[in-house]
Structure formats: structure tokens, C-alpha cells
Amino acid sequence: MKLVIVESPTKSKTIAHYLGNDYVVEASKGHVKDLAISGKGGLGVDVENNFEPKYVISKDKTKIVSELRKIAKKSDEVILATDPDREGEAIAYSLAKVLGLDVNTTKRLEFHEITKSSILEAISNPRTIDMNLVHAQETRRIIDRIMGFKLSGLLNQKIKSKSAGRVQSAALKLIVDHEKEIEDFKPEKYYVLEVSIEIDNKIYPLALVKYKNEKLDNFKNKDEALEALNSLNEKLVLDKIEEKERFIKSKEPFRTSTMQQSAFSSYGFSTKETTFLAQELYEGVETNEGLVGLITYIRTDSTKLSDTFIESAKNYIISKYGEEYYKGQGTLKEVKNAQDAHEAIRPTSLERTPELMKKYLSNNAYKLYKLIYNRTLASLMSDKKVLSKTYYFVDNDCTFKLTDSETLFKGYDILKVDEKAADEGLLSNISTNSLLKEKESYKVASKELKEDETKPPARYSEGKLVNLMEEKGIGRPSTYASTIATLKARKYITSTKGVITPTEQGKLTSKVLDKYFPNLINTQYTADMENLLDEIQNGTADEKKVIADFYYPFIEEFNEVKEKMYKEPPKETGEVCPKCGSPLVERYGKYGKFIACSNYPNCRYIKKEEKEPLKEVGRACPNCGSPLVYRKNKKGSTFIGCSNYPKCKYTESVNEKNEE
């Protein structure tokens, strides 16, 4: 009997399904060891002994390790099959150490999809543990532990913030800096000349493109806008028609960040939900074939597709749509710090169409699978060919345009991966006798001047933040979702329908870090550190030197800051304490923000929140005759209760009686 160890129970079931009775497949459920919190500063790192780490078995993994040891003793061979990235390699190394396996000879399986052919291929071609990958992960963990423990302790002491870290604090700075742009934004008024024309008894809105021979789409000056409006006659002349054929390329296959962005923009999925659904699709779904992984490994920053998959896709596309629909993989966009050993996220088989798999998937899992499937297939298909048409209408000093387009060849868009352009086929229903002709006049259906003002930048969505993190080299595909989850858990941000807003505590945390550690908590430093980790992974940098080069300057800076850092003064509200006359300030406690006296502890005044008056139902309490009112319970649900509470505790459901 041979023991194969993977990370997740779902994956263990899928792989066991392929390997048969000669193998037992068990799950470690992630890391089994972590840095100790003993020793100097609780870092779990012996600074005086060349930064030697001290690992201990995690408390919640003692039972799992014990079980794995028992099974390993009975097995003829132990094979490690954790995920194909730094974290997976570190888990494999930890498993080898706790099970007493020879790191140099223990078989390590690497696969990027959980299908029978892929697993059997990995079994036939095992490798050993890649110590460069292990060292890269270990270096990342040690640096993040040192920085996290030190900064978190200091922030907690000074401003009651729960944590800080190399990646999470750089991401938080992006959010807070952007929020400041929004807060500092000053709107400016502008005026839009809205004109529409009538063609064949239908109304078509036009867009201003030029005024007095200058490119212009709106006016800053109201008088000038009124002048333009008043200059318009009852008809516009079609000055010219421009036609141009153009090709629209399909998008590249998904990598982790683009999958998360697309899932948010298409369905409003959070990064956490997208990651959960994708993991389910990767690890295995029960189908008519049994358990099978539907997509490849989900933590990747590569957009490459394997030659084998491209060849199968070529045959599929040609047989289903025709030879003219196949193009192949074009030039790929270069992704910063991409790990090209991985493939893009793709379906494991094009024969498992979304329609065939739909009955095996939840509604949201089906949506994500269809998104991945169509995006991958489209990336290998021919460009969409369209005929763009622009109609320019003039009158006096104004030039307007009406745009339209006609699809000449659908190409990849036969899959309907793109929403149909709003202006495509706009004029297709015009009768032959009313076809637009140059130099002819067309009746103005309406004309008016609308006042508007510039809008502040939109807040970042979770998808946009992931995109920025990737662009700036903050973190890696495996950390995007967990970083956002940490910021939420620390209450540094809120996310409503995927739109991120920094909290007051988040702003304060970023402000303090930016003030005292400007060279440490920024995107460039974080990206440079990722590059160093890549160099360790590639065998071109020494992990101990990287840690030392980080540690000594950091500790020196930390000790200096610790001496001079003061508690950030609380924000004054502009009110004075009714008890002692001192300024009232905003403070933060266990239950969030409250307003209290700045003279604490000498004065313990706390301002009570003014409660809105309760709305009356319009009936009297059957018990005591007092008015009944609408109340809310702790969960926020509305109910009807007596206004004489707590003396009278009468209640009823809002649906209990028919309310007029």
C-alpha cells in the first residue's frame, strides 16, 4: 500500500478515485507546522543563530499528524502531492519532516489539474522536494512574522489597531490614498448640449464632438453653451459618413486576478466567493464520469496554455464552428513577475461544456465555470470583424455624431462572451427609402441644455484592488483574496456588494504607518521584496542574506520609531464637554466609535447617541392602553411593542395583524 498526501479532503477523494486500491489518499488540511511564538520577542526565529527558524506542529493539526504517522508506518511508500506553488512545497517539506521522510528521495507529485490522465502522468514522473521553493516560502514567512509581530504590537499599544503587515498594509495604503482623492475632490459644473434627431419616425440621440472647429463634448461656460443651443436650427445636415472595418480581439485566458475581476464585474462575486467556487471546480465535482476536476490550478499569474490543450481546442473549434473560427494563441501580455511554470486557468476538457456540467453544479459554480470555459475557448478563436459607421451632422458652429456598427464576422463572439455593443445595429431597422445620405437634412426632435457636475473617482471594487495589487507587484495570486479578507477581519475596510470603503481605524492605521515607516509600508518596497523571493525561488539569491538585509535596518528603524512614536491625538468634534468644558473627541472602544471627553480619566463623560423617536403603529396596547410602536430586535428585524416598555412588555409580529 502507498500513501499519497494532499492538502484538501475533497482533492483526496478525487485522486483516490483515479489511483485505485493500491493507494490510500489522505489530506493534511493545509500547513501542519508553523513558526513557534516562543523565544526572543515571540518571533520563532533565532536571530543570533543565523535566523534559524523554530517550527512547531500547529495545535489544530496534532490529531491529523498523529493519524498520518500511523498510516505512514503501515505504508510501503509515502508520496507527497500538495499544491504546485511555494506554500504547497513548504507543506510537503513539513510533512516530510514530521513523518521522518528523507527530503532528498521522497517522491513529490506535481500536477496542475485533477484529472485521471494528469494524476497518472504525475505518478509516472515524480520529482523531489524543490528546496529553493521551500526557502522562498520560509523567507517570506520569517520576514512577515518579524514585521507583523513588531508592527502589530506597536500599533496595538499606540492606537489599538489589531495588525500590520508587508502586504496587507501596502494594500490598505492603496485604499486609503484613493479615499483621500475622493474626499479632496472638488466637483466642477459643466453643461451638456443634448440633441436628438428623427429618422424614419424614430428618435436617435447625438453626441457633440466639435464646436467652432474645436473638439468639445461639453461646455464649462454656461453662456457659451446657451449660445450654441440658440444657434441650432430645426434641421441638421448630414455632413459626412465614415466607414471603417476593424477587428476586435478576444481577451487572454484567465489568471487569478482577471478571474476575480471578471467574476465581480459579471456577477458581483467577492474575491472570497470566487476563490471558494474556483477551488471547488479545481478539486473535483461528482459527474457522470465520477469525481473530476473541471478546471486547472486556480492560483496562477500565467496566461499560457499548454500545447496539448491548444491542439485539442483547435480540433474542437474547427469541428464545431469551422476552420475560419480558429486562430490559436496570440502574443501574450507580459504580466509583472509572472511564474510561467503554471498555465492559465482553463477547463480540463472542452468536452465538458458548461451546459453538460450545469446539472452537477450550484448556480454560482456554473456561472463561474461558464465564464472560465468561454474565456479560454474564445482566446484561441478568430477576431470579431465589424464595420464601424460614424455619421457627422452639422449646423452653424456645432458638429454632432451618431455611431453605429455592423458585425461582418462573429469570430470568437459567436460564444457571446462580450455583451453586444449598445450601438450595434442601431440603424438597421431604417427603411430603404430613408437610408441616411450625405448633404441631406434631418429634423431636430429635441434640443436642451443640461447642467451636471464632475463626479469623484469611484471607490475601488474588490476586483479593481486585486488588479492594482497585481500591477504593482503586491503579493501573489495565492494571497489576493486572503489579504482582502484580513483587512475586513481587522475592520480596516468594509465591503458592500464588493465595493471597498476604508474605516476610520483603517485610515488611522495607514496614516500612522505612512508617517513612521514610509520606506517600509509602500508598494515599491513590497514589490521589491517579492522580486527577492522570486530570486530565492530561482536559486539566484541566498535566503539568509535576504533575511539579514531586511532585519537589521528594520530593527534599527523600529527601535527609533518606538522611542518617538506618540499616540495619535483623537479627533475633536468641535463640541465641548457639558461637565468640565474640555473638547469632546472621537474615541474607539470594543463596540466601535463613540464621543467622549478629552480630559479622561479626570472626566469620564460619554455622549449618549440621540435615538430617533419611535414610529407609532396607530393602535393602543391591549394590555395597558399605551400607544404601540415599531421596534427592532438585536438582529435588526422589526416588531411591534408597547411604548411603555419595560413596564409593559407586550409584543406582536408586524404580520400578526393587518396594519392599515
Buried (B, 14 or more C-beta within 10 A) or exposed (E): EBBBBBBBBBBBBBBBBBBEEEBBBBBBBBBBBBBBEEEEBEBBBEBEEEBEBBBEBBEEBEEBBEEBEEBBEEBEEBBBBBBBBBBBBBBBBBBBEBBEBEBEEBBBBBBBBBBBEBBEEBBEEBEBBBBBBBBBBBBBBBBBBBBBBBBBBBBEEBBBBBBBBBBBBBBBBBBBEBBEEEEEEEEEEBBBBBBBBBBEEBEBEBBBBBBEEEEBEBBEEEEBBBBBBEEBEEBBBBBEBEEEEEEBBBBBBBBBBBBBBBBBEBBBBBBBBBBBBBBBBBBBBEBEEEBBBBBBBBBBBBBBBBEEBBEBBBEBBEEEBEEEBBBBBEEBEEBEEBBEEBBBBBBBBBEBBBEEBBEBBEEBBBBBBBBBBBBBBBBBBBBBBBEBBBBBBBBEBBBBBBBBBBBEBBBBBBBEBBEEBEBBEBBEEBEEEEEBEEEEBBEBBEBEBEEEEEEEEEBBBBBBBBBBBBEBBBBBBBBBBBBBBBBBEBBBBEBEEBBBBBBBBBBBBBBBBBEBBEEBBBBEBBBEBBEBBBBBBEEEBBBBEBBBEBBEEBBEBBEEBBEEBEEEEBEEBEEBBEEEEBBBBEBBEEEEEEBBBBBBEEBEBBBEEEEEEBEEBEEBBEEEEBBBBBBEEEEEEEBBBBBBBEEBEBBBEEEEEEEE
